[in-house]
């Protein structure tokens, strides 16, 4: 997996439970598109993504970048990913 396929966002970790890695990557890409639609690179996604409900926690925030941990769930299926965003 190349973590650099999302523009200025670097995917640093992907973990899936009760779903496939392919689905996990689809959720990650859809989540990124949702963020960009809602405020640009440092936007937030507050709607469902491919029927998954996602929560995001940001950390290591400085003026030029931040890291974030995102957990998306649908029933017992989980997609956890972390990324670094350059602003």
Secondary structure, DSSP 4 states (H G I P E B T S, - for coil): --TT-BTTEEEEEEEEESS-HHHHHHHHHHHHHHHHHTTGGG----S-BTTBEEEEEEES--SSEEEEEEEEEETTEEEEEEEEEE-
